[in-house]
Structure formats: C-alpha cells, structure tokens
Amino acid sequence: MGQIKSIACQVEQLTKGPNHHLFGFHDLIISNKADTKYLCLEVDTINRPPLPEELFGVGYVENKEYVKIGETTAMNYPQGARQQWVADTDFFTVNNRVGDAWGTDLYDASTNKLVDRFPATTHMLSNDGRFAYGLDYARLFRLGMYGYSGLPDSCSGEALPESTGITVMDMASKEVNLLVSVKAVASCGYNDKIPVYGHHYLTHLCLSPDSNRIAFLHRFPMADGGEMTRLMTISKDGTGLRCIAKGFLSHFHWKDNQTLYIFGRANSSVEGIRNLPIMNNPFIKSSMGLAKNIIRLFIGKGQSIVANANSFMIVTDTDAPTIQSFAKDIIPTDGHPMTCPINNNICSLDTYPNSEGIRDLMIYDFKQDVRIDIGHFGMLDEKPDMSLIDSYFKGVDAKIVENISKESLSFTRSGLHCDLHPRWNSRGDKVVFDSIHEGTRQVYAALVKDVF
C-alpha cells in the first residue's frame, strides 16, 4: 500500500496582475539553464477562448518582473504557445503564424530580440536544439482539441490524410519533412482494417529524455461514438513505429528512455466491443446511452462507470510492451505528470478540481510509492463570456461542437479552466504551475528542494 504525506512548501508568485499570465502544459522545462528566466505568456482576458488573429504577449519573468519581448497569435490556454528554451542557451522558440501557415519564432532572451522565423511548428525540441518536432495545429483545432484558430485545415476532407502528421524541422537549414503521416500511424497494427468512423488525428507529442524516441497519442472516433486513444512511439528517424497501449488513455510522460507512465485503462476488451461495426447502428447507440444513464443512477451522479478500472500505468517502449498499474490507492484520478529533470524516481502531478473546486498539487516518489501533497488551490466560480461564440469555434467540426456543447467547449478552451499543469525548473528544485486561486491567472513556484 502506498503512503500519502503532506508538506507545507513555500510558494512564490512569479507573475502579477492586472494582466493574466500563463505557461501552459506540463511537459516542458520552464526556466533557462541558469534558472534566472521563466518563460510565460501575457493575456488581457481569460473568460473566453482565443479569437482568430488575437495577439498574446510573449516573454519571460526575471526577478518576478514580466519582460514582454514579442507577440503570437498561436496560443491555446491548455498548452500555451509551446514556448521552450533551445538547449542550454538563452534562445527560445514560440509557435506563431508565419505567412499563411503555423510556424516558429526564435527569440534571444539576452537581447530581447526576435532573431529568426521558421516555416513549421515546434511542439518539442531535441535536447541539442537542432530538430523541432511539430503537429498539425489547424487539424487539432478543427477537431476540437489543442490547436490554434485562424487557419484552415488543409486536409479537412480526409479521415486518414497522408500529407500531414508529425513534422521534423532542421533548425539549421529550415528543411521540413514529414516524419510520419496520420494514415501511416492509423495503419500501424490495423493493416487493411483501419476503423474509420470519423477523422483521425495525432496529439500530445513528447520526446524521450535522450531525444531518440517520440511518444504521442493517436485518437479517432469509435463505432459507438466514443473515442479510442493509442499511445504510440517512433524513432527520431521515422523508423520503429509501434503502438504500446490502447484504450481510454490520457496524460503521460517519459520516466526514462525505455519507460513511460500514463493514466487510463489499457487494452480492455470493452474497447474492442465498442469498436464493432454493429455499435455504429443508431438504435444500438441510443440504447447504450440509456443503459449508461440507468447505471449512473445507481453509482451516483458524476461518477465514471469504469472509474475503478482507471489508474496510472507504467508502459515499456518495446515491441512486446508490458503494462503495470501503480499508485492506484493513493493517486486514483487523472492528472498531469512530469518527471523531475534531476531524479527520474520523482514526478510532479496535479488533480482536476474536486466537488469543492480544489485542485491538489503533489510530488510522487516512484521508488517509495509515496504521494506528497504540497498545495491545494481553488478555481474561480465564473462562467465564460458567450457573446462572441460564433468566432470561438469558426472552423471547428460541427459534430465536435454538437457532441461537447458550445458552453462546455467555451469553458474548457478559455483561461478560466486553469489546470495547474505543474512543470519543473531547470535545476529540478521548483515545481512551477499556473493557478487562478487569487482571482487572476498567474504563474507560481513551489520550492521542493527539501521534499525529496
């Protein structure tokens, strides 16, 4: 059995109002090598999703003062603009519109100047800063996920496009190549029996610690209207594509070069049944919806029918992967993990809001199987501004909006939905997170040097 402890950590507020500030996701180091500058974005309002061509401040915090040095229109609240440091330098990249495509800007934080622009996006850089791996953010936006508004999906009519997927860009020559296409990923493990009940897409790209392998999620609609997620990996040269888990899968990170951990439920026979062609029958779909509602009457409103089957899992990146559940008794719910850069037996993690609107911030020790709570932060009880709703989802697939609802999508894609998304500083002694608990969205740092 695992243990749960609580330690009162000193928490510093790095940014301040009246403007809002954020970093975004949980899988990037936020500070430069010297740990003096912390990347973040600045926004005026957070009560709605970004508008097409809306500009957001690009910069960093130094000595608790925000230094704005540029702007971008490529931003979403869950993942920011994927701003990240280039190796051990004071250069950093940030996604932006470059001409008529989503691309990358390169800044020098020592001179506060924009120094170059690149024709493809950067979701994650290799450790040496030489190669940038990118996603199709126009497709992600159209399918309701973490993309950018303002540019059309060039493959909007294709369920399994061969011309888009994961790109690799040489930062020296600016040469861009397609590492793997959506169709190639969909074909992996399915051959000629690819399930096509809607459009497939690739998301949540993350490099291994040595930058030799890329993990990502392959998602697509199932026959019964739900969504299948596959955890995929591929080598940096485009070889060795494999599926290492599938099912209901959520947030993940690399523990080491051979191992990942992810929350969800993998390789269940339930998903196989849900993807049978007969489940696409309208009568079957409606009957299943009724059955789920009846079950929820007995297990309680808001409870997942399969919640007890979900957990964090260790997954090996091999041709015959092994999957093992861990920490189920002490971390029973989904969160956003990141492995500590100086100790891969430690990760930072958060939770979604509980019934009282509180998110937990924690450290998990893999070796000791100990959860250490280091903070608890509330959410704002505020509804999104719906006055410009026609602009929020211009270009989003109508089925996505219909299935999720405009109100729910407006909230989860606004800055009001502020997951902590904890990520590490370069020295591995601070857990830095976004929070809204003091009325504005700001960036905070928990000092965890003495926690592990």
C-alpha positions in Angstrom: 0.0 0.0 0.0 1.2 3.5 -0.9 1.5 6.4 1.6 0.1 9.9 1.4 2.0 12.7 3.2 1.6 16.5 3.3 4.4 19.0 3.4 3.8 22.8 3.6 6.1 24.2 0.8 6.9 27.8 0.3 5.0 29.0 -2.8 6.2 32.1 -4.6 4.0 34.1 -7.0 6.2 34.8 -10.1 3.8 37.0 -12.1 1.3 39.6 -11.0 -1.8 41.3 -12.3 -3.7 43.1 -13.5 -2.9 41.2 -16.7 -3.0 37.4 -16.7 0.0 35.2 -17.2 0.4 31.5 -18.1 2.9 28.9 -19.3 0.5 26.2 -20.5 1.3 22.5 -20.5 3.1 20.2 -18.1 5.9 18.6 -20.3 8.4 21.4 -20.8 11.2 22.9 -18.6 10.1 26.5 -17.9 13.4 28.1 -16.9 16.7 28.7 -18.7 19.8 26.8 -17.8 20.9 29.5 -15.3 17.3 29.3 -13.7 17.0 33.1 -13.9 14.3 33.5 -16.6 10.9 31.8 -16.7 9.0 31.7 -19.9 5.4 32.7 -19.9 2.7 34.4 -22.0 0.6 37.5 -21.1 -3.1 38.0 -21.9 -5.7 40.6 -21.2 -8.8 38.5 -20.7 -9.2 34.8 -19.9 -13.0 34.4 -19.8 -13.3 33.1 -23.4 -11.3 31.0 -25.9 -8.8 32.8 -28.1 -10.1 34.6 -31.2 -8.7 34.2 -34.7 -5.7 36.5 -35.1 -5.8 37.6 -31.5 -2.4 38.6 -30.2 -0.8 37.4 -26.9 2.3 38.7 -25.2 5.5 36.6 -25.4 8.2 36.9 -22.8 9.7 35.8 -19.5 9.8 36.5 -15.8 13.1 37.7 -14.3 13.3 38.7 -10.7 9.5 38.5 -10.5 9.1 41.1 -13.3 7.5 40.2 -16.6 9.5 41.2 -19.7 7.4 41.2 -22.8 9.5 40.9 -26.0 7.1 39.9 -28.7 3.6 38.6 -29.6 2.0 35.5 -31.0 -1.4 34.5 -32.4 -0.7 30.8 -32.0 -2.0 30.1 -28.5 -4.4 27.9 -26.6 -4.9 28.0 -22.9 -4.2 24.4 -22.1 -0.9 24.3 -23.9 0.1 27.9 -24.4 2.3 28.5 -27.5 4.7 25.7 -26.7 7.4 28.2 -25.8 10.6 26.4 -24.8 14.4 27.0 -24.3 16.8 26.0 -27.0 19.2 23.6 -25.3 21.4 25.4 -22.7 21.2 28.8 -24.4 19.1 31.9 -23.7 17.4 31.4 -27.1 13.8 30.2 -27.0 11.2 29.2 -29.6 7.5 30.0 -29.6 4.8 29.0 -32.1 3.3 31.8 -34.2 1.7 32.4 -37.6 4.5 32.7 -40.2 2.9 33.8 -43.5 0.0 31.6 -44.3 1.0 28.7 -42.0 1.7 27.9 -38.4 5.4 28.2 -37.8 8.0 29.1 -35.2 9.6 32.3 -33.9 13.1 32.3 -32.4 13.9 34.9 -29.7 17.1 35.8 -27.9 16.3 36.5 -24.3 19.7 38.1 -23.7 19.0 40.9 -26.2 15.1 40.6 -26.1 15.0 40.4 -29.9 13.2 38.2 -32.5 16.1 36.7 -34.4 14.6 34.3 -36.9 11.4 32.7 -38.2 10.8 29.1 -39.3 8.2 27.5 -41.6 6.9 24.7 -39.3 5.7 24.5 -35.8 7.7 23.3 -32.7 5.8 21.1 -30.3 9.1 19.9 -28.8 12.8 20.5 -29.5 15.5 17.9 -29.3 17.9 18.3 -26.4 20.6 19.9 -28.5 18.1 22.2 -30.1 18.9 21.0 -33.6 15.5 19.5 -34.5 11.9 20.6 -33.9 9.1 18.1 -34.0 5.7 19.6 -34.8 2.0 18.8 -35.0 -0.8 19.9 -37.3 -2.4 22.6 -35.2 -5.0 23.5 -37.8 -6.3 19.9 -37.8 -6.2 19.8 -34.0 -8.3 23.0 -33.8 -10.8 21.7 -36.3 -11.3 18.5 -34.3 -11.9 20.4 -31.1 -8.5 19.8 -29.5 -5.4 21.8 -28.6 -4.9 23.7 -31.9 -4.8 27.3 -33.0 -7.7 29.3 -34.5 -7.3 31.3 -37.7 -6.0 29.0 -40.4 -7.9 26.2 -42.2 -7.2 22.5 -42.0 -5.7 21.7 -45.4 -6.8 18.1 -45.0 -10.3 18.8 -43.7 -11.9 16.4 -46.1 -9.7 13.4 -45.3 -10.2 11.0 -42.4 -6.8 9.5 -42.9 -4.5 12.0 -44.6 -1.1 11.0 -46.0 0.2 14.6 -46.2 0.0 15.6 -42.6 1.0 14.2 -39.2 4.2 14.8 -37.3 6.9 17.0 -38.9 10.6 17.2 -38.2 12.4 20.5 -39.0 16.1 21.1 -39.1 16.7 24.3 -37.2 20.0 24.9 -39.0 18.7 24.5 -42.6 15.0 25.1 -42.0 14.3 21.9 -44.0 10.9 20.4 -43.1 10.0 16.8 -43.6 7.0 14.6 -42.7 8.3 12.2 -40.0 5.1 10.1 -40.1 1.6 10.7 -41.5 -1.8 10.2 -39.9 -2.5 7.4 -42.3 0.7 5.6 -41.5 0.0 5.8 -37.8 -3.6 4.6 -38.3 -2.3 1.6 -40.4 0.1 0.5 -37.7 -1.4 -2.6 -36.1 -4.6 -2.4 -38.2 -3.3 -3.1 -41.7 -6.3 -3.1 -44.0 -8.9 -3.0 -41.2 -8.4 0.6 -40.0 -11.6 1.7 -38.1 -12.9 4.8 -39.9 -15.9 6.3 -38.1 -14.6 9.8 -38.3 -11.3 11.7 -38.6 -8.1 10.5 -37.0 -5.5 12.9 -35.5 -2.2 13.0 -33.6 -1.6 14.9 -30.4 0.5 15.2 -27.2 3.9 14.7 -28.7 6.7 14.1 -26.2 10.4 13.3 -26.7 12.3 10.7 -24.6 15.0 12.0 -22.3 17.7 11.3 -24.8 15.6 12.6 -27.8 15.9 9.3 -29.7 12.2 8.3 -29.4 9.0 10.3 -29.8 5.8 9.3 -27.9 2.4 10.7 -29.0 -1.3 9.9 -28.9 -3.3 8.7 -31.9 -7.0 9.4 -31.4 -10.1 8.6 -33.5 -13.8 8.0 -33.1 -15.1 4.5 -32.3 -18.2 2.8 -33.8 -20.3 3.6 -30.7 -19.4 7.4 -30.9 -16.7 7.3 -28.2 -13.1 7.9 -28.7 -10.1 5.5 -28.9 -6.7 6.6 -27.9 -3.5 4.8 -28.8 -0.1 5.5 -27.2 2.4 5.4 -30.0 6.2 5.7 -30.2 8.6 6.2 -33.1 12.3 6.8 -33.6 13.6 10.2 -34.5 14.4 8.9 -38.0 10.9 7.8 -38.6 11.5 4.0 -38.1 10.3 1.8 -35.3 6.7 2.9 -35.2 4.7 0.9 -32.7 1.6 1.0 -30.6 2.4 0.3 -26.9 -1.1 0.8 -25.4 -4.7 1.5 -26.4 -8.0 2.2 -24.8 -9.0 5.1 -22.6 -5.7 6.9 -22.2 -4.9 10.4 -21.0 -1.9 12.3 -19.8 1.6 10.8 -19.8 5.3 11.4 -19.6 8.6 9.5 -20.0 10.1 8.1 -16.8 13.3 7.1 -18.6 14.4 6.2 -22.2 12.6 2.9 -22.1 9.6 3.6 -20.0 6.5 5.9 -19.9 3.7 6.3 -17.5 0.1 7.2 -18.4 -3.3 7.5 -16.8 -6.2 5.4 -18.1 -7.3 1.9 -18.9 -5.3 0.0 -21.4 -6.1 -3.0 -23.7 -9.5 -3.6 -22.2 -11.9 -5.9 -24.1 -14.5 -3.2 -23.6 -12.9 -1.0 -26.2 -12.9 -4.0 -28.6 -16.7 -4.4 -28.2 -17.3 -0.6 -28.6 -15.5 -0.6 -31.9 -17.5 -3.4 -33.5 -19.3 -2.2 -36.7 -22.7 -3.1 -35.2 -22.1 -0.4 -32.5 -22.4 2.2 -35.2 -26.1 1.4 -35.6 -28.2 4.3 -34.4 -30.5 2.1 -32.4 -27.6 0.5 -30.6 -26.1 3.9 -29.8 -29.3 5.2 -28.3 -29.8 2.0 -26.3 -26.2 2.2 -24.9 -26.8 5.8 -23.8 -29.9 4.8 -22.0 -28.1 1.9 -20.3 -25.3 4.2 -19.1 -27.8 6.7 -17.6 -29.5 3.9 -15.7 -26.2 2.6 -14.3 -25.3 6.1 -13.2 -28.5 6.3 -11.2 -27.1 3.5 -9.0 -23.4 4.6 -8.8 -24.0 8.3 -8.3 -24.2 11.4 -10.5 -20.8 12.4 -12.0 -19.1 9.1 -11.2 -17.5 7.2 -14.1 -18.9 3.8 -14.8 -15.3 2.4 -15.3 -13.6 4.7 -12.8 -12.3 1.8 -10.7 -10.6 0.3 -13.8 -8.5 3.5 -14.4 -5.1 4.1 -12.9 -1.6 5.4 -13.7 0.3 2.7 -15.6 4.0 2.0 -16.3 4.4 1.1 -20.0 7.6 -0.2 -21.6 8.5 1.1 -25.0 9.2 -2.3 -26.6 7.8 -4.4 -29.4 6.1 -6.5 -26.7 5.2 -3.8 -24.2 4.4 -4.6 -20.6 1.8 -2.6 -18.7 1.6 -2.4 -14.9 -0.7 -0.3 -12.7 0.8 1.7 -9.9 -0.2 4.1 -7.1 -3.9 3.2 -7.6 -4.7 3.5 -3.9 -3.1 6.9 -3.5 -3.5 8.6 -6.9 -6.9 7.3 -8.1 -7.7 10.1 -10.6 -6.2 11.6 -13.7 -3.6 14.4 -13.5 -0.7 16.0 -15.4 2.6 14.4 -14.7 6.2 15.4 -15.4 9.4 13.6 -14.4 11.9 15.6 -12.4 14.9 16.5 -14.6 17.5 15.6 -11.9 15.8 12.5 -10.4 13.6 10.2 -12.5 12.2 8.5 -9.4 10.3 11.7 -8.8 7.5 13.4 -10.7 5.2 16.4 -10.2 1.5 15.9 -10.6 -1.9 17.6 -10.1 -5.5 16.7 -10.0 -8.7 18.0 -11.6 -11.0 20.1 -9.3 -12.9 18.1 -6.7 -16.5 18.7 -5.7 -15.4 21.9 -3.8 -13.4 23.2 -6.8 -10.0 22.4 -5.2 -7.0 21.1 -7.2 -4.2 19.2 -5.5 -0.6 19.7 -6.2 1.8 16.9 -5.4 5.1 15.1 -5.8 5.1 11.3 -6.3 8.1 9.1 -5.4 8.2 6.0 -7.6 10.7 4.1 -5.5 9.0 4.7 -2.2 5.4 4.7 -3.6 4.7 7.9 -1.7 2.4 10.8 -2.6 3.5 14.1 -1.1 0.8 16.8 -1.2 2.5 20.2 -1.4 -0.5 22.5 -2.0 -4.2 22.9 -2.7 -5.6 25.6 -5.0 -9.2 26.7 -5.8 -10.8 27.6 -9.0 -12.9 30.6 -9.9 -16.7 30.3 -10.0 -17.1 32.2 -13.2 -18.8 31.4 -16.5 -17.3 32.1 -19.9 -18.3 35.1 -22.0 -20.6 33.7 -24.7 -21.1 37.0 -26.6 -18.6 36.1 -29.4 -19.3 32.4 -29.5 -19.6 32.4 -33.3 -16.0 33.4 -33.5 -14.7 30.9 -30.9 -15.4 27.8 -33.0 -15.2 29.1 -36.5 -13.6 26.2 -38.4 -14.3 23.6 -35.7 -16.1 20.4 -37.0 -19.8 20.8 -36.3 -20.0 17.3 -34.9 -17.5 18.2 -32.2 -19.4 21.2 -31.1 -22.6 19.2 -31.1 -21.2 16.4 -29.0 -19.4 18.5 -26.4 -21.7 21.6 -26.4 -20.7 25.2 -27.1 -21.0 26.1 -23.4 -18.7 23.3 -22.2 -16.2 23.9 -25.0 -16.2 27.6 -24.3 -15.2 27.0 -20.7 -12.6 24.2 -21.2 -10.9 26.2 -24.0 -11.0 29.5 -22.0 -8.4 30.6 -19.5 -11.0 30.1 -16.7 -10.3 26.3 -17.0 -6.9 26.6 -15.3 -5.3 23.2 -14.7 -2.2 23.6 -12.5 -0.1 21.7 -15.2 2.9 21.5 -12.9 6.3 21.6 -14.7 9.9 21.7 -13.4 12.5 24.4 -13.5 15.9 23.5 -15.0 17.5 22.8 -11.6 14.7 20.4 -10.5 14.1 22.1 -7.2 10.9 24.0 -8.1 7.5 22.9 -9.3 6.1 25.8 -11.3 2.4 25.9 -12.1 -0.4 28.1 -13.4 -3.2 28.9 -11.0 -6.3 31.1 -10.7 -6.9 30.8 -7.0 -6.2 34.5 -6.2 -8.6 35.9 -8.8 -6.3 36.4 -11.8 -4.4 33.7 -13.7 -0.7 33.8 -12.7 2.4 31.6 -12.5 3.6 30.3 -9.2 6.6 28.2 -8.0 6.6 25.7 -5.1 10.1 25.3 -3.6 10.5 21.5 -3.3 14.3 21.2 -2.7 13.8 19.6 0.7 10.8 17.5 -0.2 12.7 14.6 -1.7 
